[in-house]
Amino acid sequence: GNVVVVAPSSVASPPPSPSPLKTIAIDWFLPADIGEEDAYPDRRVRVGDSVVFTWIDSHNVYIHPSRTCDTDGSILVGAEGLNATYTFQESDVGVVVFACDVESHCLLGQVIKFTVRKRSDGHSHVSDSPSPTTPSAPISSSASTIGFVAGHILVALFFTF
């Protein structure tokens, strides 16, 4: 009884596991302060994932629709003195750029780009997993076919002599 219950649940649980929700912690600081030019490499996330910005000094977090340090249409995520959490939405699919709008912090490197993909791409992992299996299936079947043919040739050679 238990084996039957365990087997379906173990079969059912892999589809969500390729892309569990994740939270990315960002230590939000002015890269120039530590002489680190590329302190914020581009990140990849999925809809539903979150980013948490924490900082000590005078900083804030804005989404920049311009994807540059241009503040036109920028959206406040976290004001000065507060940490900020942002959860990626369906409407964010594509590229989202966060920046600090205090003085020239963005121009000084306090900016980070996230590439956001749909959570449903997890389903493509399900359809992707047969793809690697599909090429290997003909390979293994052709290998067994070769073994089968080779076996018959050996048998034929054996009986010929």
DSSP file with accessible surface (Angstrom, degrees, kcal/mol):
  #  RESIDUE AA STRUCTURE BP1 BP2  ACC     N-H-->O    O-->H-N    N-H-->O    O-->H-N    TCO  KAPPA ALPHA  PHI   PSI    X-CA   Y-CA   Z-CA
    1    1 A G     >        0   0   88      0, 0.0     4,-1.7     0, 0.0     5,-0.1   0.000 360.0 360.0 360.0 -50.1    0.0    0.0    0.0
    2    2 A N  H  >  +     0   0  137      1,-0.2     4,-3.0     2,-0.2     5,-0.2   0.875 360.0  57.4 -65.4 -36.2    2.7    2.5    1.0
    3    3 A V  H  > S+     0   0  118      1,-0.2     4,-2.7     2,-0.2    -1,-0.2   0.932 106.1  50.1 -61.3 -41.4    4.8    1.7   -2.0
    4    4 A V  H  4 S+     0   0  102      1,-0.2    -1,-0.2     2,-0.2    -2,-0.2   0.916 113.5  45.8 -64.2 -39.6    1.9    2.6   -4.4
    5    5 A V  H  X S+     0   0   99     -4,-1.7     4,-1.6     1,-0.2    -2,-0.2   0.923 114.4  47.7 -69.8 -42.1    1.4    5.9   -2.6
    6    6 A V  H  X S+     0   0   87     -4,-3.0     4,-2.6     1,-0.2     5,-0.3   0.924 107.0  56.8 -66.8 -42.8    5.1    6.8   -2.5
    7    7 A A  H  X S+     0   0   44     -4,-2.7     4,-2.1    -5,-0.2     5,-0.2   0.946 108.2  44.4 -59.6 -51.1    5.7    5.9   -6.2
    8    8 A P  H  > S+     0   0   73      0, 0.0     4,-2.8     0, 0.0    -1,-0.2   0.916 114.2  50.3 -62.0 -38.8    3.1    8.4   -7.6
    9    9 A S  H  X S+     0   0   68     -4,-1.6     4,-2.1     1,-0.2    -2,-0.2   0.901 111.0  48.7 -67.7 -35.2    4.2   11.2   -5.3
   10   10 A S  H  < S+     0   0   61     -4,-2.6    -1,-0.2     2,-0.2    -3,-0.2   0.861 113.9  47.2 -71.7 -29.0    7.8   10.7   -6.3
   11   11 A V  H  < S+     0   0  110     -4,-2.1    -2,-0.2    -5,-0.3    -1,-0.2   0.894 114.9  46.8 -73.8 -37.2    6.7   10.7   -9.9
   12   12 A A  H  < S+     0   0   66     -4,-2.8    -2,-0.2    -5,-0.2    -1,-0.2   0.796 104.2  61.7 -77.1 -26.2    4.6   13.8   -9.3
   13   13 A S  S  X S+     0   0   68     -4,-2.1     4,-1.2     1,-0.2    -1,-0.2   0.828  85.7  71.2 -78.0 -27.4    7.2   15.8   -7.4
   14   14 A P  T  4 S+     0   0   64      0, 0.0     3,-0.3     0, 0.0    -1,-0.2   0.894  86.4  65.6 -58.1 -39.0   10.0   16.2  -10.0
   15   15 A P  T  4 S+     0   0   59      0, 0.0     4,-0.3     0, 0.0    -2,-0.1   0.918 106.9  40.2 -53.5 -45.1    8.2   18.7  -12.3
   16   16 A P  T >4 S+     0   0   88      0, 0.0     3,-1.3     0, 0.0    -3,-0.1   0.851 104.9  70.7 -69.9 -26.8    8.1   21.5   -9.7
   17   17 A S  T 3< S+     0   0   77     -4,-1.2    -4,-0.0    -3,-0.3   105,-0.0   0.755  79.6  71.3 -66.8 -25.0   11.7   20.7   -8.6
   18   18 A P  T 3  S+     0   0   61      0, 0.0    -1,-0.3     0, 0.0   104,-0.0   0.848 116.2  21.4 -60.1 -28.4   13.5   21.9  -11.7
   19   19 A S  S <  S+     0   0   14     -3,-1.3    -2,-0.1    -4,-0.3   103,-0.1  -0.522  77.6 177.4-139.3  70.2   12.7   25.5  -10.7
   20   20 A P        -     0   0   88      0, 0.0    -3,-0.1     0, 0.0     2,-0.0  -0.397  46.6 -89.4 -66.1 153.7   11.9   26.0   -7.0
   21   21 A L        -     0   0  121     28,-0.1     2,-0.3    -2,-0.0    28,-0.1  -0.376  52.8-165.9 -61.1 139.4   11.2   29.5   -5.9
   22   22 A K        -     0   0   99     24,-0.2    28,-2.5    -3,-0.1     2,-0.5  -0.938  18.6-146.9-131.8 155.9   14.4   31.2   -4.9
   23   23 A T  E     -a   50   0A  96     -2,-0.3     2,-0.5    26,-0.2    28,-0.2  -0.989  13.7-154.6-120.2 126.4   15.3   34.4   -3.0
   24   24 A I  E     -a   51   0A  20     26,-2.7    28,-3.0    -2,-0.5     2,-0.5  -0.892   7.4-147.5-104.0 126.2   18.5   36.2   -4.0
   25   25 A A  E     -a   52   0A  82     -2,-0.5     2,-0.5    26,-0.2    28,-0.2  -0.826  12.7-166.9 -94.4 127.4   20.2   38.3   -1.3
   26   26 A I  E     -a   53   0A   4     26,-3.4    28,-2.4    -2,-0.5     2,-0.9  -0.971  17.5-145.7-117.3 120.8   22.0   41.5   -2.6
   27   27 A D  E     -a   54   0A  98     -2,-0.5     2,-0.8    26,-0.2    28,-0.2  -0.788  27.1-148.9 -81.8 106.0   24.4   43.4   -0.4
   28   28 A W        +     0   0    1     26,-3.1    28,-0.4    -2,-0.9     2,-0.3  -0.711  38.7 132.5 -91.4 105.3   23.5   46.8   -1.8
   29   29 A F        -     0   0   44     -2,-0.8    71,-0.1    26,-0.1     3,-0.1  -0.903  64.3 -85.7-144.1 171.3   26.5   49.1   -1.6
   30   30 A L    >>  -     0   0   16     -2,-0.3     3,-1.8     1,-0.2     4,-0.5  -0.749  33.2-152.3 -84.7 109.6   28.5   51.6   -3.7
   31   31 A P  G >4>S+     0   0    1      0, 0.0     5,-2.1     0, 0.0     3,-1.4   0.841  92.6  64.5 -54.3 -32.7   31.0   49.5   -5.7
   32   32 A A  G >45S+     0   0   57     76,-0.6     3,-0.8     1,-0.3     5,-0.1   0.820  90.2  67.6 -60.5 -29.1   33.4   52.4   -5.9
   33   33 A D  G <45S+     0   0  106     -3,-1.8    -1,-0.3     1,-0.3    -3,-0.0   0.792 113.0  29.0 -62.1 -29.6   33.7   52.3   -2.1
   34   34 A I  G <<5S-     0   0   98     -3,-1.4    -1,-0.3    -4,-0.5    -2,-0.2   0.270 112.1-113.6-113.4   8.0   35.5   48.9   -2.3
   35   35 A G  T < 5S+     0   0   67     -3,-0.8     2,-0.7    -4,-0.5    -3,-0.2   0.794  70.2 139.3  67.7  27.3   37.1   49.4   -5.7
   36   36 A E    > < -     0   0   99     -5,-2.1     3,-0.7     1,-0.2    -1,-0.2  -0.894  30.3-176.0-109.1 108.4   35.0   46.7   -7.3
   37   37 A E  T 3  S+     0   0  190     -2,-0.7     2,-0.5     1,-0.3     3,-0.3   0.890  82.2  39.0 -71.6 -42.0   33.8   47.7  -10.7
   38   38 A D  T 3   +     0   0  119      1,-0.2    -1,-0.3    -7,-0.1    71,-0.1  -0.421  69.3 140.3-107.9  58.1   31.6   44.7  -11.5
   39   39 A A    <   +     0   0   16     -3,-0.7    -1,-0.2    -2,-0.5    -2,-0.1   0.746  69.7  49.5 -69.8 -23.4   30.1   44.1   -8.1
   40   40 A Y  S    S-     0   0   15     -3,-0.3    73,-0.4    69,-0.2    -1,-0.2  -0.715  73.5-171.9-123.1  81.1   26.7   43.3   -9.6
   41   41 A P        -     0   0   60      0, 0.0    -2,-0.0     0, 0.0    -3,-0.0  -0.317  42.1 -84.0 -66.0 156.0   26.9   40.7  -12.3
   42   42 A D        -     0   0   99     70,-0.1     2,-0.3    72,-0.1    72,-0.2  -0.277  49.2-152.3 -58.9 146.3   23.7   40.0  -14.3
   43   43 A R  E     -c  114   0B  81     70,-2.5    72,-2.9    -3,-0.1     2,-0.4  -0.872   7.5-141.4-121.3 157.4   21.4   37.6  -12.7
   44   44 A R  E     +c  115   0B 152     -2,-0.3     2,-0.3    70,-0.2    72,-0.2  -0.973  29.8 160.5-119.0 132.2   18.8   35.1  -14.0
   45   45 A V  E     -c  116   0B   2     70,-2.7    72,-2.3    -2,-0.4     2,-0.3  -0.856  28.5-128.7-139.3 173.4   15.5   34.6  -12.2
   46   46 A R  E >   -c  117   0B  18     -2,-0.3     3,-2.5    70,-0.2    42,-0.3  -0.874  44.4 -78.9-122.2 159.0   12.0   33.2  -12.8
   47   47 A V  T 3  S+     0   0   15     70,-2.2    42,-0.2    -2,-0.3     3,-0.1  -0.302 121.1  32.0 -53.6 132.4    8.6   34.7  -12.1
   48   48 A G  T 3  S+     0   0   25     40,-2.5    -1,-0.3     1,-0.4    41,-0.1   0.100  91.1 117.6 101.2 -22.8    7.9   34.2   -8.4
   49   49 A D    <   -     0   0    3     -3,-2.5    39,-2.7   -28,-0.1    -1,-0.4  -0.384  53.2-145.1 -70.6 158.9   11.5   34.5   -7.4
   50   50 A S  E     -aB  23  87A  19    -28,-2.5   -26,-2.7    37,-0.2     2,-0.4  -0.894  10.2-151.7-126.9 156.8   12.5   37.3   -5.0
   51   51 A V  E     -aB  24  86A   0     35,-2.6    35,-2.6    -2,-0.3     2,-0.5  -0.986   8.9-159.4-125.5 135.7   15.4   39.6   -4.5
   52   52 A V  E     -aB  25  85A  37    -28,-3.0   -26,-3.4    -2,-0.4     2,-0.5  -0.981   4.3-161.5-117.9 120.7   16.2   41.2   -1.2
   53   53 A F  E     -aB  26  84A   0     31,-3.5    31,-2.2    -2,-0.5     2,-0.4  -0.883  10.5-177.9 -99.9 128.3   18.4   44.3   -1.1
   54   54 A T  E     +a   27   0A  56    -28,-2.4   -26,-3.1    -2,-0.5     2,-0.3  -0.979   7.6 166.1-125.4 141.6   20.1   45.1    2.3
   55   55 A W        -     0   0   22     -2,-0.4   -26,-0.1   -28,-0.2     4,-0.1  -0.973  31.3-157.9-150.6 164.0   22.2   48.2    2.9
   56   56 A I  S    S+     0   0  158    -28,-0.4    -1,-0.1    -2,-0.3     3,-0.1   0.777  75.2  51.9-107.8 -48.5   23.8   50.2    5.7
   57   57 A D  S    S-     0   0   97      1,-0.2     2,-1.2    23,-0.0    24,-0.4   0.111 109.4 -54.3 -81.4-163.9   24.5   53.7    4.2
   58   58 A S  S    S+     0   0   69     22,-0.1     2,-0.3    23,-0.1    -1,-0.2  -0.638  83.9 130.1 -78.3  97.5   22.2   56.1    2.3
   59   59 A H        -     0   0    4     -2,-1.2    22,-0.4    20,-0.1    23,-0.3  -0.910  32.3-172.4-140.0 168.3   20.8   54.0   -0.5
   60   60 A N        -     0   0   11     -2,-0.3     2,-0.4    20,-0.2    19,-0.2  -0.898  20.9-124.5-148.2 177.3   17.5   53.2   -2.1
   61   61 A V  E     +D   78   0B   0     17,-2.6    16,-3.1    -2,-0.3    17,-2.1  -0.990  27.8 170.7-134.3 125.4   16.3   50.8   -4.8
   62   62 A Y  E     -DE  76  99B  58     37,-2.5    37,-2.6    -2,-0.4     2,-0.5  -0.964  32.7-125.9-126.8 148.4   14.3   51.8   -7.9
   63   63 A I  E     -DE  75  98B  15     12,-2.7    12,-2.2    -2,-0.3    35,-0.2  -0.828  24.5-151.9 -86.9 131.2   13.4   49.8  -11.0
   64   64 A H    >   -     0   0    1     33,-3.0     3,-2.2    -2,-0.5    33,-0.4  -0.891  11.7-168.5-106.8 102.5   14.6   51.7  -14.1
   65   65 A P  T 3  S+     0   0   74      0, 0.0    -1,-0.1     0, 0.0     8,-0.1   0.780  88.4  66.5 -59.1 -23.3   12.4   50.9  -17.1
   66   66 A S  T 3  S-     0   0   41      4,-0.5     3,-0.1     6,-0.4     5,-0.1   0.678 100.4-137.7 -68.3 -18.2   15.1   52.6  -19.2
   67   67 A R  S <  S+     0   0  145     -3,-2.2     2,-0.2     1,-0.3    -1,-0.1   0.640  79.3  74.7  64.4  15.2   17.4   49.7  -18.3
   68   68 A T  S    S-     0   0   77      2,-0.4    -1,-0.3    29,-0.1    -2,-0.2  -0.664 110.0 -80.5-131.7-165.0   20.1   52.4  -17.8
   69   69 A a  S    S+     0   0   40     -2,-0.2     2,-0.4    -3,-0.1    38,-0.1   0.455  90.6 118.3 -85.0   3.5   20.8   55.1  -15.1
   70   70 A D        -     0   0   74      1,-0.1    -4,-0.5    -6,-0.1    -2,-0.4  -0.560  56.4-154.9 -69.3 125.2   18.1   57.2  -16.8
   71   71 A T    >   +     0   0   70     -2,-0.4     3,-2.4    -6,-0.1    -1,-0.1   0.385  44.0 135.9 -89.2   5.3   15.5   57.7  -14.0
   72   72 A D  T 3  S-     0   0  114      1,-0.3    -6,-0.4    -8,-0.1    -2,-0.0  -0.323  84.5  -2.4 -56.5 124.2   12.5   58.3  -16.4
   73   73 A G  T 3  S+     0   0   62      1,-0.2    -1,-0.3    -8,-0.1   -10,-0.1   0.629  91.8 170.4  71.6  14.3    9.5   56.3  -15.1
   74   74 A S    <   -     0   0   36     -3,-2.4     2,-0.5   -10,-0.1   -10,-0.2  -0.236  24.3-141.8 -63.6 148.7   11.5   54.8  -12.3
   75   75 A I  E     -D   63   0B  94    -12,-2.2   -12,-2.7     0, 0.0     2,-0.2  -0.953  14.5-122.7-118.0 123.6    9.5   52.8   -9.7
   76   76 A L  E     +D   62   0B  90     -2,-0.5   -14,-0.2   -14,-0.2     3,-0.1  -0.437  35.6 164.5 -67.8 129.6   10.4   52.9   -6.0
   77   77 A V  E    S+     0   0B  32    -16,-3.1     2,-0.3     1,-0.3     8,-0.3   0.695  72.7   6.0-109.1 -41.1   11.1   49.5   -4.5
   78   78 A G  E     -D   61   0B   6    -17,-2.1   -17,-2.6     6,-0.1    -1,-0.3  -0.948  69.6-142.0-150.5 126.4   12.8   50.6   -1.3
   79   79 A A    >   -     0   0   38     -2,-0.3     3,-1.9   -19,-0.2   -20,-0.1  -0.339  44.8 -71.9 -81.4 165.9   13.3   54.0    0.2
   80   80 A E  T 3  S+     0   0  103      1,-0.3    -1,-0.2    -2,-0.1   -20,-0.2  -0.241 120.9  24.5 -55.1 141.6   16.4   55.2    2.1
   81   81 A G  T 3  S+     0   0   70    -22,-0.4     2,-0.4   -24,-0.4    -1,-0.3   0.339 109.0  89.6  85.3  -8.0   16.8   53.7    5.5
   82   82 A L  S <  S-     0   0  105     -3,-1.9    -1,-0.2   -23,-0.3     2,-0.2  -0.919  73.1-127.0-120.8 148.6   14.7   50.6    4.6
   83   83 A N        -     0   0   95     -2,-0.4     2,-0.4    -3,-0.1   -29,-0.2  -0.486  31.0-137.1 -82.1 164.8   15.7   47.3    3.1
   84   84 A A  E     -B   53   0A   3    -31,-2.2   -31,-3.5    -2,-0.2     2,-0.4  -0.983  18.3-170.6-132.9 138.2   13.8   46.2    0.0
   85   85 A T  E     -B   52   0A  87     -2,-0.4     2,-0.4    -8,-0.3   -33,-0.2  -0.986   8.3-175.7-123.2 136.9   12.3   43.0   -1.2
   86   86 A Y  E     -B   51   0A  47    -35,-2.6   -35,-2.6    -2,-0.4     2,-0.5  -0.999  11.6-156.6-134.6 131.1   10.9   42.6   -4.7
   87   87 A T  E     -B   50   0A  55     -2,-0.4   -37,-0.2   -37,-0.2     2,-0.2  -0.935  27.9-119.6-106.9 127.7    9.1   39.5   -6.1
   88   88 A F        -     0   0    1    -39,-2.7   -40,-2.5    -2,-0.5     2,-0.2  -0.455  31.2-158.9 -71.6 134.8    9.2   39.1   -9.9
   89   89 A Q    >   -     0   0   99    -42,-0.2     3,-1.9    -2,-0.2     4,-0.3  -0.607  34.1-101.3-107.6 168.8    5.9   39.1  -11.7
   90   90 A E  G >  S+     0   0  111      1,-0.3     3,-1.7    -2,-0.2   -43,-0.1   0.872 122.4  60.6 -54.9 -38.4    4.7   37.9  -15.1
   91   91 A S  G 3  S+     0   0  109      1,-0.3    -1,-0.3     3,-0.0    -3,-0.0   0.639  95.8  62.9 -68.3 -11.3    4.8   41.5  -16.3
   92   92 A D  G <   +     0   0   22     -3,-1.9    24,-0.4     2,-0.1    -1,-0.3   0.507  68.4 131.7 -89.4  -6.4    8.6   41.5  -15.5
   93   93 A V    <   +     0   0   61     -3,-1.7     2,-0.4    -4,-0.3    24,-0.2  -0.253  65.0  31.2 -53.2 128.3    9.4   38.7  -18.0
   94   94 A G  E    S- F   0 116B  28     22,-2.3    22,-3.1     2,-0.1     2,-0.4  -0.993 119.3 -15.6 124.0-127.9   12.4   40.1  -20.0
   95   95 A V  E     - F   0 115B  37     -2,-0.4     2,-0.4    20,-0.2    20,-0.2  -0.952  51.8-174.2-121.6 132.7   14.9   42.4  -18.4
   96   96 A V  E     - F   0 114B   7     18,-2.8    18,-3.2    -2,-0.4     2,-0.5  -0.997   8.8-161.1-123.0 129.3   14.5   44.3  -15.1
   97   97 A V  E     - F   0 113B   5     -2,-0.4   -33,-3.0   -33,-0.4     2,-0.4  -0.947   2.3-165.2-114.5 126.6   17.1   46.8  -14.0
   98   98 A F  E     +EF  63 112B   0     14,-2.8    14,-2.8    -2,-0.5     2,-0.3  -0.884  15.6 171.3-105.8 143.9   17.4   47.9  -10.3
   99   99 A A  E     -EF  62 111B   0    -37,-2.6   -37,-2.5    -2,-0.4     2,-0.5  -0.977  36.4-115.3-148.3 158.0   19.5   51.0   -9.4
  100  100 A C        -     0   0    0     10,-2.1     6,-0.8    -2,-0.3   -39,-0.1  -0.854  21.3-166.0 -92.5 127.7   20.3   53.3   -6.5
  101  101 A D        +     0   0   38     -2,-0.5     2,-0.5     4,-0.1    -1,-0.1   0.238  47.1 121.9 -99.6  12.0   19.0   56.8   -7.2
  102  102 A V  S >  S-     0   0   14    -42,-0.2     3,-2.6   -44,-0.1     4,-0.2  -0.672  91.5 -52.3 -75.4 124.2   21.0   58.5   -4.4
  103  103 A E  T 3  S-     0   0  173     -2,-0.5     3,-0.3     1,-0.3     0, 0.0  -0.122 115.4 -28.7  45.3-129.1   23.2   61.1   -6.0
  104  104 A S  T 3> S+     0   0   55      1,-0.2     4,-1.8     2,-0.1    -1,-0.3  -0.004  96.6 125.5-106.4  31.0   25.3   59.5   -8.8
  105  105 A H  T <4>S+     0   0   18     -3,-2.6     5,-2.6     1,-0.2    -1,-0.2   0.867  72.0  53.5 -57.7 -40.2   25.3   56.0   -7.2
  106  106 A a  T >45S+     0   0   10     -6,-0.8     3,-2.2    -3,-0.3    -1,-0.2   0.962 109.3  47.5 -60.3 -50.1   23.9   54.4  -10.4
  107  107 A L  T 345S+     0   0  138      1,-0.3    -1,-0.2     2,-0.2    -2,-0.2   0.811 107.1  59.1 -61.0 -27.3   26.6   55.9  -12.6
  108  108 A L  T 3<5S-     0   0   83     -4,-1.8   -76,-0.6     2,-0.1    -1,-0.3   0.295 132.5 -88.9 -86.3   8.8   29.1   54.7  -10.0
  109  109 A G  T < 5S+     0   0   23     -3,-2.2     2,-1.9    -5,-0.1    -3,-0.2   0.478  85.1 132.2 105.6   3.2   28.0   51.1  -10.5
  110  110 A Q      < +     0   0    0     -5,-2.6   -10,-2.1    -6,-0.2     2,-0.3  -0.485  49.1 103.4 -88.7  72.4   25.2   50.6   -8.0
  111  111 A V  E     - F   0  99B  43     -2,-1.9     2,-0.4   -12,-0.2   -12,-0.2  -0.990  48.1-168.9-151.5 141.5   22.9   49.0  -10.7
  112  112 A I  E     - F   0  98B   2    -14,-2.8   -14,-2.8    -2,-0.3     2,-0.4  -1.000  10.5-146.2-141.9 140.0   22.0   45.4  -11.4
  113  113 A K  E     - F   0  97B  76    -73,-0.4   -70,-2.5    -2,-0.4     2,-0.4  -0.898  10.4-166.8-109.8 132.8   20.2   43.6  -14.2
  114  114 A F  E     -cF  43  96B   0    -18,-3.2   -18,-2.8    -2,-0.4     2,-0.6  -0.969  12.6-149.1-115.9 131.7   17.9   40.6  -13.9
  115  115 A T  E     -cF  44  95B  38    -72,-2.9   -70,-2.7    -2,-0.4     2,-0.5  -0.910  22.1-156.4 -96.4 120.3   16.8   38.5  -16.8
  116  116 A V  E     -cF  45  94B   2    -22,-3.1   -22,-2.3    -2,-0.6     2,-0.3  -0.875  11.0-172.9-106.0 126.3   13.3   37.2  -15.8
  117  117 A R  E     -c   46   0B  96    -72,-2.3   -70,-2.2    -2,-0.5   -25,-0.1  -0.822  34.6 -90.7-113.8 158.6   11.9   34.1  -17.4
  118  118 A K    >   -     0   0  101     -2,-0.3     3,-1.3   -72,-0.2     4,-0.1  -0.320  23.7-134.3 -65.4 144.5    8.4   32.6  -17.0
  119  119 A R  T >  S+     0   0   56      1,-0.2     3,-2.4     2,-0.2     4,-0.2   0.862 105.3  68.5 -63.6 -34.3    7.9   30.2  -14.2
  120  120 A S  T >> S+     0   0   57      1,-0.3     3,-2.2     2,-0.2     4,-0.7   0.645  73.7  85.9 -65.6 -10.7    6.0   28.0  -16.7
  121  121 A D  H <> S+     0   0   48     -3,-1.3     4,-1.1     1,-0.3    -1,-0.3   0.737  73.4  75.9 -59.4 -17.4    9.4   27.4  -18.4
  122  122 A G  H <> S+     0   0    7     -3,-2.4     4,-1.2     1,-0.2     3,-0.3   0.847  88.2  57.1 -59.3 -32.1    9.6   24.7  -15.8
  123  123 A H  H <> S+     0   0  135     -3,-2.2     4,-2.1     1,-0.2    -1,-0.2   0.859  99.3  57.5 -67.4 -33.5    7.1   22.8  -18.1
  124  124 A S  H  X S+     0   0   48     -4,-0.7     4,-2.4    -3,-0.3    -1,-0.2   0.820 100.0  58.9 -67.4 -25.1    9.6   23.1  -20.9
  125  125 A H  H  X S+     0   0   73     -4,-1.1     4,-2.4    -3,-0.3    -1,-0.2   0.900 104.3  50.8 -66.5 -35.5   12.1   21.3  -18.6
  126  126 A V  H  < S+     0   0   64     -4,-1.2    -2,-0.2     1,-0.2    -1,-0.2   0.935 116.1  39.9 -65.5 -42.9    9.6   18.5  -18.6
  127  127 A S  H  X S+     0   0   69     -4,-2.1     4,-0.8     1,-0.2    -2,-0.2   0.778 114.2  55.7 -77.5 -23.4    9.4   18.5  -22.4
  128  128 A D  H  < S+     0   0   78     -4,-2.4     3,-0.3    -5,-0.2     5,-0.2   0.870  97.1  63.6 -71.5 -36.2   13.2   19.1  -22.5
  129  129 A S  T  X S+     0   0   68     -4,-2.4     4,-1.5     1,-0.3    -2,-0.2   0.888 100.8  50.2 -63.4 -34.8   13.9   16.0  -20.5
  130  130 A P  H  > S+     0   0   61      0, 0.0     4,-3.9     0, 0.0    -1,-0.3   0.876 102.9  64.6 -65.7 -29.9   12.4   13.6  -23.1
  131  131 A S  H  < S+     0   0   61     -4,-0.8     5,-0.2    -3,-0.3    -2,-0.2   0.955 104.6  41.5 -58.8 -51.9   14.6   15.4  -25.7
  132  132 A P  H  > S+     0   0   86      0, 0.0     4,-1.4     0, 0.0    -1,-0.2   0.885 118.9  48.7 -61.4 -32.5   17.9   14.2  -24.1
  133  133 A T  H  X S+     0   0   84     -4,-1.5     4,-2.3    -5,-0.2    -2,-0.2   0.900 105.7  58.2 -70.7 -39.0   16.2   10.8  -23.6
  134  134 A T  H  < S+     0   0   85     -4,-3.9     5,-0.2     1,-0.2     3,-0.2   0.948 107.6  44.1 -61.3 -49.6   15.0   10.7  -27.2
  135  135 A P  H  > S+     0   0   73      0, 0.0     4,-1.6     0, 0.0    -1,-0.2   0.907 115.5  49.3 -61.3 -37.1   18.4   11.0  -28.8
  136  136 A S  H  X S+     0   0   59     -4,-1.4     4,-3.1    -5,-0.2     5,-0.2   0.813 103.0  62.7 -72.8 -26.2   19.9    8.5  -26.4
  137  137 A A  H  X S+     0   0   46     -4,-2.3     4,-3.1     2,-0.2     5,-0.3   0.975 106.5  41.7 -63.7 -51.4   17.0    6.0  -27.1
  138  138 A P  H  > S+     0   0   71      0, 0.0     4,-3.3     0, 0.0     5,-0.3   0.911 115.0  53.2 -62.0 -35.0   17.9    5.6  -30.7
  139  139 A I  H  X S+     0   0  112     -4,-1.6     4,-2.4    -5,-0.2    -2,-0.2   0.960 113.4  41.4 -62.9 -48.0   21.6    5.4  -29.8
  140  140 A S  H  X S+     0   0   73     -4,-3.1     4,-2.6     2,-0.2    -1,-0.2   0.910 117.1  48.2 -68.9 -36.8   21.0    2.7  -27.2
  141  141 A S  H  X S+     0   0   59     -4,-3.1     4,-2.5    -5,-0.2    -2,-0.2   0.911 112.7  48.2 -70.9 -36.1   18.6    0.8  -29.5
  142  142 A S  H  X S+     0   0   56     -4,-3.3     4,-3.0    -5,-0.3    -1,-0.2   0.897 111.2  52.0 -68.8 -34.1   21.0    1.1  -32.5
  143  143 A A  H  X S+     0   0   55     -4,-2.4     4,-2.7    -5,-0.3    -2,-0.2   0.936 112.1  44.6 -64.8 -42.3   23.7   -0.1  -30.1
  144  144 A S  H  X S+     0   0   78     -4,-2.6     4,-2.7     2,-0.2    -2,-0.2   0.875 112.4  52.9 -71.1 -31.4   21.6   -3.1  -29.1
  145  145 A T  H  X S+     0   0   78     -4,-2.5     4,-3.2     2,-0.2     5,-0.2   0.942 109.8  48.2 -64.8 -44.1   20.7   -3.6  -32.8
  146  146 A I  H  X S+     0   0  114     -4,-3.0     4,-3.4     1,-0.2     5,-0.2   0.941 112.9  48.1 -60.8 -44.8   24.4   -3.7  -33.7
  147  147 A G  H  X S+     0   0   44     -4,-2.7     4,-2.5     2,-0.2    -2,-0.2   0.915 112.6  49.3 -60.9 -40.0   25.0   -6.1  -30.8
  148  148 A F  H  X S+     0   0  135     -4,-2.7     4,-2.0     2,-0.2    -2,-0.2   0.950 114.5  43.5 -64.5 -48.4   22.1   -8.2  -32.1
  149  149 A V  H  X S+     0   0   73     -4,-3.2     4,-2.4     1,-0.2    -2,-0.2   0.937 113.9  51.0 -63.9 -45.2   23.4   -8.2  -35.7
  150  150 A A  H  X S+     0   0   43     -4,-3.4     4,-2.7    -5,-0.2    -1,-0.2   0.906 108.4  53.2 -59.5 -40.5   26.9   -8.9  -34.5
  151  151 A G  H  X S+     0   0   30     -4,-2.5     4,-2.7    -5,-0.2    -1,-0.2   0.924 109.6  47.4 -60.7 -43.2   25.7  -11.8  -32.4
  152  152 A H  H  X S+     0   0  103     -4,-2.0     4,-3.1     2,-0.2    -1,-0.2   0.878 110.5  52.3 -67.7 -35.9   23.9  -13.3  -35.4
  153  153 A I  H  X S+     0   0   93     -4,-2.4     4,-3.2     2,-0.2     5,-0.2   0.943 111.3  47.0 -64.4 -43.7   27.0  -12.9  -37.6
  154  154 A L  H  X S+     0   0  117     -4,-2.7     4,-2.7     2,-0.2    -2,-0.2   0.919 113.4  48.1 -63.0 -42.2   29.1  -14.6  -34.9
  155  155 A V  H  X S+     0   0   72     -4,-2.7     4,-2.5     2,-0.2    -2,-0.2   0.938 112.9  48.7 -62.6 -43.9   26.5  -17.4  -34.7
  156  156 A A  H  X S+     0   0   53     -4,-3.1     4,-1.7     1,-0.2    -2,-0.2   0.922 112.3  48.1 -62.5 -42.4   26.5  -17.7  -38.5
  157  157 A L  H  X S+     0   0   86     -4,-3.2     4,-1.6     2,-0.2    -1,-0.2   0.908 110.3  52.9 -62.7 -40.4   30.3  -17.8  -38.6
  158  158 A F  H  < S+     0   0  154     -4,-2.7    -2,-0.2     1,-0.2    -1,-0.2   0.928 112.8  42.9 -61.7 -44.4   30.3  -20.4  -35.9
  159  159 A F  H  < S+     0   0  156     -4,-2.5    -1,-0.2     1,-0.2    -2,-0.2   0.739 106.4  62.9 -76.1 -21.5   27.9  -22.7  -37.8
  160  160 A T  H  <        0   0  110     -4,-1.7    -1,-0.2    -5,-0.2    -2,-0.2   0.878 360.0 360.0 -68.4 -36.2   29.7  -22.1  -41.1
  161  161 A F     <        0   0  203     -4,-1.6    -1,-0.2    -3,-0.2    -3,-0.1   0.266 360.0 360.0 -89.7 360.0   32.8  -23.7  -39.7
